[in-house]
Amino acid sequence: MAPLNRKDQGGKPLYSWRFAEYLTWPVPLPHDLHWTVKEYQHYRESVSLYLFCNEGESETFVFAMGGPDTAFDQTNPTLVKSLQEDLILFADVYQSKTHWMQPGDFNVETLPDQINVPGGLGLEDYPGFFVCFVDGQIWWLSDETPVGIVKRFCTITGARKADRKILEPYCREIYQANKEHLMWLNQSR
């Protein structure tokens, strides 16, 4: 899998996967600079881009599930095609306090055990939260969803053992994303 953050030669994070996704669009920008540099100022301060944040805001509402035994585990990388379909890749984050270009995501080891707490699962603008699975399904889960059940689908091992059907009683609606559009997900890794 692609790393969550691009890093410089010294290992310092440059920018988030969200900005890496943006850089796959036909924009004439360098790809090797820190997200706070002058060259990115227009995009950093723009409020018209709301793919990963609400219109008029720059704080992201989506985090990837990072940490050990996740799709983004850089210590033990897994081929995208080998990932369980029931594995959660992304989810809504409540009060992320993270600019959409800034490195920052969930860590499965420290994911809060409650919905709608700062830095945890949830959203301020509507009830519930969305999760995106490897197969591209996006489930809108209710605020009553036990975080313990959601956590089963955040690690490769947990997703292998669990069945997504246990989330169905909490699911408000299901959407299908086209994962082919996520260009930064290197399918060969």
GUMAR-226203 format. One line per field, with one value per atom (N, C-alpha, C, CB): residue number from 1; residue in one letter; x, y, z. Coordinates in steps of 0.02 Angstrom, whole numbers. Glycine has a CB too. Example, Ala and Ser with C-alpha at 12.3 -4.5 7.8 and 13.67 -1.06 7.14 Angstrom:
2
seq: c(1, 1, 1, 1, 2, 2, 2, 2)
type: c(A, A, A, A, S, S, S, S)
xx: c(660, 615, 660, 565, 642, 684, 645, 704)
yy: c(-284, -225, -165, -224, -112, -53, 2, -30)
zz: c(390, 390, 390, 452, 354, 357, 394, 286)
% end
This chain:
189
seq: c(1, 1, 1, 1, 2, 2, 2, 2, 3, 3, 3, 3, 4, 4, 4, 4, 5, 5, 5, 5, 6, 6, 6, 6, 7, 7, 7, 7, 8, 8, 8, 8, 9, 9, 9, 9, 10, 10, 10, 10, 11, 11, 11, 11, 12, 12, 12, 12, 13, 13, 13, 13, 14, 14, 14, 14, 15, 15, 15, 15, 16, 16, 16, 16, 17, 17, 17, 17, 18, 18, 18, 18, 19, 19, 19, 19, 20, 20, 20, 20, 21, 21, 21, 21, 22, 22, 22, 22, 23, 23, 23, 23, 24, 24, 24, 24, 25, 25, 25, 25, 26, 26, 26, 26, 27, 27, 27, 27, 28, 28, 28, 28, 29, 29, 29, 29, 30, 30, 30, 30, 31, 31, 31, 31, 32, 32, 32, 32, 33, 33, 33, 33, 34, 34, 34, 34, 35, 35, 35, 35, 36, 36, 36, 36, 37, 37, 37, 37, 38, 38, 38, 38, 39, 39, 39, 39, 40, 40, 40, 40, 41, 41, 41, 41, 42, 42, 42, 42, 43, 43, 43, 43, 44, 44, 44, 44, 45, 45, 45, 45, 46, 46, 46, 46, 47, 47, 47, 47, 48, 48, 48, 48, 49, 49, 49, 49, 50, 50, 50, 50, 51, 51, 51, 51, 52, 52, 52, 52, 53, 53, 53, 53, 54, 54, 54, 54, 55, 55, 55, 55, 56, 56, 56, 56, 57, 57, 57, 57, 58, 58, 58, 58, 59, 59, 59, 59, 60, 60, 60, 60, 61, 61, 61, 61, 62, 62, 62, 62, 63, 63, 63, 63, 64, 64, 64, 64, 65, 65, 65, 65, 66, 66, 66, 66, 67, 67, 67, 67, 68, 68, 68, 68, 69, 69, 69, 69, 70, 70, 70, 70, 71, 71, 71, 71, 72, 72, 72, 72, 73, 73, 73, 73, 74, 74, 74, 74, 75, 75, 75, 75, 76, 76, 76, 76, 77, 77, 77, 77, 78, 78, 78, 78, 79, 79, 79, 79, 80, 80, 80, 80, 81, 81, 81, 81, 82, 82, 82, 82, 83, 83, 83, 83, 84, 84, 84, 84, 85, 85, 85, 85, 86, 86, 86, 86, 87, 87, 87, 87, 88, 88, 88, 88, 89, 89, 89, 89, 90, 90, 90, 90, 91, 91, 91, 91, 92, 92, 92, 92, 93, 93, 93, 93, 94, 94, 94, 94, 95, 95, 95, 95, 96, 96, 96, 96, 97, 97, 97, 97, 98, 98, 98, 98, 99, 99, 99, 99, 100, 100, 100, 100, 101, 101, 101, 101, 102, 102, 102, 102, 103, 103, 103, 103, 104, 104, 104, 104, 105, 105, 105, 105, 106, 106, 106, 106, 107, 107, 107, 107, 108, 108, 108, 108, 109, 109, 109, 109, 110, 110, 110, 110, 111, 111, 111, 111, 112, 112, 112, 112, 113, 113, 113, 113, 114, 114, 114, 114, 115, 115, 115, 115, 116, 116, 116, 116, 117, 117, 117, 117, 118, 118, 118, 118, 119, 119, 119, 119, 120, 120, 120, 120, 121, 121, 121, 121, 122, 122, 122, 122, 123, 123, 123, 123, 124, 124, 124, 124, 125, 125, 125, 125, 126, 126, 126, 126, 127, 127, 127, 127, 128, 128, 128, 128, 129, 129, 129, 129, 130, 130, 130, 130, 131, 131, 131, 131, 132, 132, 132, 132, 133, 133, 133, 133, 134, 134, 134, 134, 135, 135, 135, 135, 136, 136, 136, 136, 137, 137, 137, 137, 138, 138, 138, 138, 139, 139, 139, 139, 140, 140, 140, 140, 141, 141, 141, 141, 142, 142, 142, 142, 143, 143, 143, 143, 144, 144, 144, 144, 145, 145, 145, 145, 146, 146, 146, 146, 147, 147, 147, 147, 148, 148, 148, 148, 149, 149, 149, 149, 150, 150, 150, 150, 151, 151, 151, 151, 152, 152, 152, 152, 153, 153, 153, 153, 154, 154, 154, 154, 155, 155, 155, 155, 156, 156, 156, 156, 157, 157, 157, 157, 158, 158, 158, 158, 159, 159, 159, 159, 160, 160, 160, 160, 161, 161, 161, 161, 162, 162, 162, 162, 163, 163, 163, 163, 164, 164, 164, 164, 165, 165, 165, 165, 166, 166, 166, 166, 167, 167, 167, 167, 168, 168, 168, 168, 169, 169, 169, 169, 170, 170, 170, 170, 171, 171, 171, 171, 172, 172, 172, 172, 173, 173, 173, 173, 174, 174, 174, 174, 175, 175, 175, 175, 176, 176, 176, 176, 177, 177, 177, 177, 178, 178, 178, 178, 179, 179, 179, 179, 180, 180, 180, 180, 181, 181, 181, 181, 182, 182, 182, 182, 183, 183, 183, 183, 184, 184, 184, 184, 185, 185, 185, 185, 186, 186, 186, 186, 187, 187, 187, 187, 188, 188, 188, 188, 189, 189, 189, 189)
type: c(M, M, M, M, A, A, A, A, P, P, P, P, L, L, L, L, N, N, N, N, R, R, R, R, K, K, K, K, D, D, D, D, Q, Q, Q, Q, G, G, G, G, G, G, G, G, K, K, K, K, P, P, P, P, L, L, L, L, Y, Y, Y, Y, S, S, S, S, W, W, W, W, R, R, R, R, F, F, F, F, A, A, A, A, E, E, E, E, Y, Y, Y, Y, L, L, L, L, T, T, T, T, W, W, W, W, P, P, P, P, V, V, V, V, P, P, P, P, L, L, L, L, P, P, P, P, H, H, H, H, D, D, D, D, L, L, L, L, H, H, H, H, W, W, W, W, T, T, T, T, V, V, V, V, K, K, K, K, E, E, E, E, Y, Y, Y, Y, Q, Q, Q, Q, H, H, H, H, Y, Y, Y, Y, R, R, R, R, E, E, E, E, S, S, S, S, V, V, V, V, S, S, S, S, L, L, L, L, Y, Y, Y, Y, L, L, L, L, F, F, F, F, C, C, C, C, N, N, N, N, E, E, E, E, G, G, G, G, E, E, E, E, S, S, S, S, E, E, E, E, T, T, T, T, F, F, F, F, V, V, V, V, F, F, F, F, A, A, A, A, M, M, M, M, G, G, G, G, G, G, G, G, P, P, P, P, D, D, D, D, T, T, T, T, A, A, A, A, F, F, F, F, D, D, D, D, Q, Q, Q, Q, T, T, T, T, N, N, N, N, P, P, P, P, T, T, T, T, L, L, L, L, V, V, V, V, K, K, K, K, S, S, S, S, L, L, L, L, Q, Q, Q, Q, E, E, E, E, D, D, D, D, L, L, L, L, I, I, I, I, L, L, L, L, F, F, F, F, A, A, A, A, D, D, D, D, V, V, V, V, Y, Y, Y, Y, Q, Q, Q, Q, S, S, S, S, K, K, K, K, T, T, T, T, H, H, H, H, W, W, W, W, M, M, M, M, Q, Q, Q, Q, P, P, P, P, G, G, G, G, D, D, D, D, F, F, F, F, N, N, N, N, V, V, V, V, E, E, E, E, T, T, T, T, L, L, L, L, P, P, P, P, D, D, D, D, Q, Q, Q, Q, I, I, I, I, N, N, N, N, V, V, V, V, P, P, P, P, G, G, G, G, G, G, G, G, L, L, L, L, G, G, G, G, L, L, L, L, E, E, E, E, D, D, D, D, Y, Y, Y, Y, P, P, P, P, G, G, G, G, F, F, F, F, F, F, F, F, V, V, V, V, C, C, C, C, F, F, F, F, V, V, V, V, D, D, D, D, G, G, G, G, Q, Q, Q, Q, I, I, I, I, W, W, W, W, W, W, W, W, L, L, L, L, S, S, S, S, D, D, D, D, E, E, E, E, T, T, T, T, P, P, P, P, V, V, V, V, G, G, G, G, I, I, I, I, V, V, V, V, K, K, K, K, R, R, R, R, F, F, F, F, C, C, C, C, T, T, T, T, I, I, I, I, T, T, T, T, G, G, G, G, A, A, A, A, R, R, R, R, K, K, K, K, A, A, A, A, D, D, D, D, R, R, R, R, K, K, K, K, I, I, I, I, L, L, L, L, E, E, E, E, P, P, P, P, Y, Y, Y, Y, C, C, C, C, R, R, R, R, E, E, E, E, I, I, I, I, Y, Y, Y, Y, Q, Q, Q, Q, A, A, A, A, N, N, N, N, K, K, K, K, E, E, E, E, H, H, H, H, L, L, L, L, M, M, M, M, W, W, W, W, L, L, L, L, N, N, N, N, Q, Q, Q, Q, S, S, S, S, R, R, R, R)
xx: c(42, 0, 44, -47, 16, 51, 56, 15, 108, 113, 61, 183, 42, -6, 23, -29, 88, 120, 181, 140, 189, 251, 304, 243, 365, 420, 479, 442, 518, 578, 634, 598, 694, 750, 769, 810, 754, 769, 714, 781, 660, 605, 551, 632, 556, 506, 445, 537, 384, 324, 317, 262, 302, 293, 221, 317, 176, 105, 64, 90, -1, -46, -61, -111, -91, -115, -170, -141, -206, -259, -229, -299, -174, -141, -107, -89, -81, -53, -105, -24, -166, -221, -234, -285, -234, -245, -190, -247, -129, -72, -76, -7, -121, -130, -172, -163, -205, -243, -194, -294, -215, -169, -156, -197, -117, -97, -21, -123, 4, 77, 112, 92, 116, 147, 204, 94, 255, 308, 280, 370, 308, 283, 329, 272, 380, 431, 442, 497, 390, 396, 351, 379, 367, 327, 261, 365, 208, 141, 134, 89, 179, 173, 213, 196, 246, 288, 246, 333, 279, 247, 216, 297, 248, 224, 154, 272, 136, 71, 21, 79, 41, 1, -70, 34, -77, -143, -189, -138, -164, -205, -218, -170, -169, -175, -228, -107, -231, -277, -343, -244, -348, -409, -466, -398, -524, -582, -631, -618, -610, -654, -645, -642, -592, -580, -611, -504, -663, -696, -705, -763, -655, -656, -645, -603, -602, -585, -604, -511, -639, -661, -726, -606, -761, -823, -809, -864, -856, -848, -836, -910, -786, -769, -724, -831, -703, -659, -597, -697, -546, -486, -471, -426, -509, -499, -530, -531, -491, -516, -567, -459, -613, -661, -650, -732, -596, -583, -511, -597, -504, -439, -434, -429, -374, -361, -350, -299, -360, -346, -274, -394, -232, -161, -142, -120, -80, -53, -37, -102, -17, 2, -56, 28, -41, -89, -147, -117, -135, -185, -162, -196, -204, -186, -125, -245, -114, -60, 0, -86, 5, 60, 124, 47, 169, 230, 284, 257, 277, 324, 313, 318, 250, 232, 184, 200, 209, 164, 129, 204, 67, 25, 5, -37, 5, -19, -92, -8, -111, -181, -226, -189, -206, -249, -255, -222, -213, -216, -258, -147, -282, -319, -390, -321, -415, -484, -533, -496, -586, -636, -669, -688, -673, -706, -662, -730, -600, -554, -573, -481, -577, -591, -527, -623, -530, -473, -478, -469, -538, -549, -613, -553, -617, -677, -681, -679, -742, -751, -720, -827, -690, -658, -694, -582, -709, -743, -692, -786, -699, -654, -580, -668, -559, -491, -436, -483, -451, -400, -339, -378, -352, -299, -315, -289, -272, -281, -280, -224, -319, -325, -259, -375, -211, -146, -96, -117, -111, -66, -67, -85, -9, -9, -51, 64, -90, -131, -186, -162, -189, -238, -251, -214, -298, -311, -252, -377, -242, -198, -242, -135, -246, -292, -277, -288, -216, -197, -223, -121, -239, -261, -330, -210, -366, -432, -479, -461, -509, -554, -611, -583, -632, -685, -755, -675, -761, -827, -835, -835, -897, -914, -920, -981, -903, -910, -870, -982, -808, -760, -703, -733, -672, -620, -566, -587, -554, -505, -531, -446, -594, -624, -671, -661, -705, -754, -814, -778, -841, -900, -894, -913, -948, -950, -995, -974, -979, -1019, -1082, -977, -1080, -1132, -1194, -1104, -1190, -1248, -1237, -1259, -1290, -1282, -1246, -1350, -1208, -1173, -1106, -1215, -1077, -1012, -1006, -954, -963, -952, -886, -951, -886, -825, -820, -824, -759, -748, -707, -711, -733, -700, -656, -752, -613, -567, -605, -525, -664, -701, -736, -752, -727, -756, -824, -760, -853, -917, -907, -951, -952, -952, -1017, -947, -1008, -1066, -1076, -1058, -1138, -1156, -1181, -1210, -1141, -1158, -1187, -1096, -1231, -1263, -1216, -1328, -1233, -1195, -1199, -1219, -1248, -1256, -1211, -1329, -1173, -1129, -1075, -1097, -1069, -1015, -946, -1023, -904, -837, -799, -799, -810, -776, -789, -797, -850, -866, -830, -943, -832, -798, -723, -808, -693, -621, -602, -599, -649, -634, -617, -695, -643, -633, -576, -697, -540, -487, -418, -485, -412, -349, -359, -321, -306, -309, -331, -240, -302, -319, -392, -274, -415, -484, -534, -495, -519, -564, -567, -541, -513, -511, -558, -439, -563, -603, -676, -572, -690, -757, -798, -753, -863, -909, -944, -961, -941, -970, -1044, -962, -1077, -1148, -1163, -1174, -1114, -1127, -1136, -1070, -1116, -1126, -1194, -1070, -1228, -1290, -1343, -1318, -1353, -1405, -1391, -1411, -1330, -1311, -1304, -1246, -1313, -1301, -1363, -1280, -1355, -1410, -1417, -1399, -1360, -1361, -1293, -1378, -1292, -1230, -1221, -1231, -1160, -1141, -1083, -1123, -1071, -1015, -968, -1040, -906, -854, -816, -805, -789, -747, -675, -757, -648, -581, -527, -566, -545, -497, -478, -527, -520, -505, -455, -568, -440, -389, -321, -404, -295, -233, -172, -220, -172, -114, -108, -117, -164, -160, -123, -231, -60, -20, -43, 56, -76, -104, -50, -149, 11, 63, 101, 111, 88, 126, 92, 137)
yy: c(-59, 0, 62, 0, 114, 178, 202, 231, 239, 265, 320, 292, 329, 382, 451, 375, 459, 524, 517, 553, 564, 567, 595, 610, 570, 592, 617, 535, 662, 686, 635, 757, 651, 604, 591, 630, 637, 629, 593, 696, 574, 539, 583, 496, 649, 696, 696, 768, 689, 691, 757, 679, 752, 811, 833, 796, 787, 803, 738, 839, 747, 691, 653, 715, 594, 556, 595, 486, 637, 677, 725, 718, 757, 801, 761, 846, 702, 658, 641, 594, 628, 614, 676, 594, 734, 796, 806, 856, 787, 796, 748, 785, 700, 657, 692, 590, 746, 786, 826, 832, 851, 889, 960, 894, 962, 1027, 1032, 1033, 1089, 1096, 1113, 1151, 1064, 1076, 1026, 1070, 1047, 1000, 950, 1038, 890, 837, 823, 775, 863, 846, 900, 831, 939, 994, 983, 1061, 1015, 1012, 1050, 1042, 1027, 1055, 1128, 1015, 1155, 1225, 1274, 1230, 1251, 1296, 1345, 1254, 1398, 1451, 1425, 1507, 1377, 1351, 1320, 1298, 1297, 1266, 1313, 1203, 1376, 1422, 1430, 1490, 1438, 1447, 1388, 1455, 1328, 1268, 1259, 1206, 1277, 1271, 1319, 1284, 1380, 1431, 1432, 1498, 1394, 1392, 1360, 1355, 1389, 1360, 1331, 1412, 1330, 1304, 1229, 1341, 1200, 1128, 1092, 1112, 1053, 1019, 945, 1051, 914, 842, 807, 820, 835, 805, 848, 789, 903, 947, 981, 1001, 1010, 1044, 1108, 1059, 1128, 1190, 1249, 1202, 1288, 1346, 1331, 1377, 1269, 1250, 1214, 1204, 1210, 1174, 1114, 1222, 1105, 1048, 986, 1062, 932, 872, 836, 825, 800, 759, 685, 779, 668, 598, 580, 583, 525, 498, 427, 498, 405, 336, 297, 329, 232, 188, 167, 126, 196, 180, 141, 243, 119, 83, 11, 85, -28, -98, -140, -129, -184, -232, -198, -275, -138, -104, -105, -31, -81, -77, -32, -50, 14, 62, 48, 132, -12, -32, -34, -102, 14, 18, -30, 89, -57, -106, -174, -113, -192, -255, -240, -305, -213, -194, -254, -157, -242, -293, -269, -309, -315, -297, -278, -356, -227, -205, -263, -146, -301, -356, -412, -384, -411, -462, -441, -479, -380, -355, -382, -278, -396, -419, -364, -438, -383, -334, -300, -368, -333, -305, -258, -360, -246, -203, -129, -216, -91, -19, 18, 9, 58, 100, 171, 103, 200, 270, 275, 315, 328, 341, 415, 299, 437, 507, 516, 525, 575, 592, 652, 606, 649, 703, 753, 675, 816, 870, 849, 890, 841, 817, 865, 801, 930, 981, 972, 978, 946, 931, 961, 854, 1003, 1032, 974, 1084, 979, 924, 905, 941, 953, 939, 911, 1002, 921, 903, 827, 941, 797, 727, 719, 702, 666, 652, 603, 716, 548, 496, 458, 447, 411, 369, 322, 329, 303, 247, 197, 270, 136, 86, 73, 22, 84, 71, 125, 67, 184, 239, 266, 295, 231, 252, 256, 204, 315, 321, 270, 392, 249, 198, 227, 160, 292, 324, 360, 374, 367, 404, 478, 377, 521, 594, 624, 611, 600, 632, 657, 582, 714, 741, 689, 800, 684, 637, 566, 637, 555, 489, 485, 470, 429, 420, 466, 346, 494, 535, 598, 554, 636, 700, 748, 691, 812, 863, 882, 925, 876, 903, 860, 915, 797, 753, 692, 731, 655, 597, 541, 573, 503, 446, 464, 414, 417, 426, 376, 419, 391, 347, 309, 388, 247, 208, 181, 149, 177, 152, 88, 205, 34, -31, -39, -87, -88, -102, -112, -164, -143, -155, -93, -210, -36, 27, 42, 26, -4, 11, 61, -54, 109, 160, 151, 233, 137, 126, 186, 61, 209, 263, 228, 312, 230, 196, 246, 162, 222, 265, 279, 233, 330, 347, 292, 413, 248, 193, 134, 170, 137, 82, 74, 95, 14, 3, 8, -66, 51, 60, -5, 115, -47, -111, -154, -148, -151, -189, -158, -191, -92, -58, -75, 19, -76, -89, -158, -85, -205, -272, -267, -318, -216, -209, -161, -186, -137, -89, -121, -40, -185, -220, -278, -246, -297, -353, -416, -364, -431, -491, -489, -499, -432, -426, -433, -360, -402, -406, -476, -357, -513, -582, -626, -609, -610, -651, -629, -649, -566, -538, -540, -466, -535, -532, -464, -591, -428, -360, -359, -332, -416, -419, -398, -489, -403, -383, -307, -406, -270, -198, -178, -164, -224, -208, -176, -270, -197, -164, -90, -200, -69, 1, 41, 3, 9, 40, 78, -13, 142, 184, 179, 257, 174, 172, 149, 243, 121, 97, 131, 19, 153, 184, 145, 260, 153, 120, 172, 71, 171, 215, 178, 240, 217, 188, 193, 223, 139, 142, 152, 78, 144, 156, 230, 134, 273, 345, 365, 384, 321, 336, 319, 297, 363, 351, 340, 408, 369, 363, 293, 415, 253, 184, 143, 155, 131, 94, 21, 100, 0, -68, -122, -74, -106, -157, -170, -136, -131, -141, -188, -75)
zz: c(0, 0, 0, 60, -25, -22, 50, -67, 67, 135, 147, 148, 209, 226, 215, 298, 226, 219, 175, 288, 129, 91, 137, 26, 130, 174, 134, 221, 165, 132, 145, 159, 120, 126, 198, 88, 243, 313, 352, 345, 318, 350, 379, 403, 369, 395, 348, 401, 377, 335, 297, 378, 232, 190, 189, 119, 176, 170, 175, 104, 180, 190, 125, 221, 133, 76, 40, 98, 77, 46, -6, 99, 11, -36, -91, 0, -75, -126, -178, -94, -156, -202, -246, -163, -216, -253, -305, -205, -288, -335, -395, -298, -395, -454, -507, -434, -488, -536, -577, -500, -635, -678, -650, -748, -597, -568, -571, -494, -593, -602, -535, -653, -491, -426, -414, -370, -378, -359, -308, -330, -307, -264, -205, -304, -195, -145, -93, -180, -78, -31, 30, -65, 86, 146, 135, 208, 163, 149, 168, 186, 209, 231, 188, 302, 134, 94, 53, 47, 31, -8, -73, -24, -105, -169, -162, -196, -103, -92, -58, -49, -47, -8, -35, -6, -101, -130, -113, -207, -118, -106, -31, -134, 9, 82, 108, 116, 80, 104, 66, 99, 13, -26, 13, -92, 9, 41, -11, 85, -73, -125, -136, -190, -109, -116, -57, -122, -69, -13, -26, 1, -56, -65, 2, -116, 43, 108, 167, 110, 154, 208, 186, 226, 233, 217, 179, 280, 137, 99, 146, 55, 129, 170, 229, 194, 236, 292, 265, 342, 305, 285, 329, 286, 383, 428, 396, 498, 390, 358, 402, 342, 369, 406, 391, 389, 355, 340, 358, 265, 393, 411, 383, 489, 369, 353, 417, 305, 414, 472, 467, 473, 508, 509, 571, 504, 571, 628, 611, 686, 660, 648, 621, 712, 575, 548, 510, 603, 484, 443, 370, 467, 326, 256, 245, 214, 292, 284, 330, 298, 355, 399, 357, 433, 368, 328, 353, 329, 413, 439, 406, 515, 396, 363, 306, 414, 250, 195, 164, 141, 144, 113, 44, 157, -5, -71, -68, -120, -106, -107, -126, -157, -176, -199, -147, -264, -95, -43, 17, -20, 18, 75, 77, 74, 136, 146, 124, 220, 89, 67, 126, 24, 183, 242, 283, 286, 261, 297, 285, 275, 339, 333, 316, 399, 263, 242, 271, 166, 268, 288, 329, 225, 369, 408, 424, 473, 440, 461, 530, 463, 539, 603, 632, 594, 696, 731, 756, 790, 736, 757, 749, 830, 688, 675, 697, 602, 694, 708, 662, 783, 602, 555, 487, 548, 461, 394, 344, 377, 292, 244, 211, 191, 207, 177, 228, 145, 291, 346, 360, 410, 373, 394, 457, 405, 459, 517, 500, 544, 538, 526, 591, 472, 589, 647, 658, 637, 719, 736, 772, 781, 746, 775, 848, 735, 869, 938, 986, 944, 960, 1003, 983, 1002, 940, 918, 978, 863, 992, 1050, 1048, 1053, 1107, 1113, 1112, 1177, 1098, 1095, 1028, 1153, 1008, 947, 965, 915, 919, 926, 983, 935, 990, 1035, 990, 1091, 1007, 964, 946, 999, 881, 855, 848, 899, 862, 856, 797, 920, 790, 737, 749, 734, 695, 699, 657, 771, 656, 621, 658, 548, 653, 687, 647, 698, 581, 538, 531, 472, 547, 541, 586, 467, 602, 645, 608, 670, 645, 616, 587, 564, 550, 518, 462, 570, 415, 358, 366, 292, 341, 337, 266, 389, 240, 173, 177, 128, 148, 148, 86, 151, 87, 31, -34, 46, -32, -94, -121, -82, -87, -111, -83, -185, -44, -13, 43, 14, 45, 97, 137, 67, 201, 244, 290, 286, 293, 339, 403, 309, 455, 517, 567, 547, 610, 660, 718, 685, 757, 817, 870, 846, 863, 912, 896, 913, 842, 824, 877, 754, 906, 955, 922, 989, 949, 920, 921, 959, 971, 974, 913, 1036, 887, 826, 766, 814, 761, 706, 706, 710, 765, 770, 742, 843, 743, 715, 640, 724, 607, 535, 517, 503, 568, 557, 549, 613, 567, 558, 509, 626, 477, 429, 464, 395, 522, 559, 580, 620, 606, 628, 571, 663, 515, 457, 428, 402, 434, 410, 452, 412, 517, 563, 568, 632, 551, 561, 496, 586, 503, 447, 449, 448, 395, 392, 411, 322, 406, 422, 494, 410, 538, 608, 614, 654, 562, 562, 532, 523, 498, 463, 507, 433, 570, 611, 623, 677, 615, 627, 563, 667, 506, 441, 418, 388, 403, 379, 303, 401, 270, 197, 172, 167, 111, 80, 13, 72, 0, -63, -93, -54, -156, -189, -219, -243, -196, -223, -278, -167, -324, -375, -352, -444, -323, -295, -348, -256, -411, -465, -468, -533, -440, -441, -388, -431, -342, -291, -319, -225, -360, -397, -352, -443, -293, -249, -219, -194, -222, -199, -251, -184, -239, -287, -286, -271, -339, -341, -344, -401, -359, -367, -302, -420, -250, -188, -141, -153)
% end
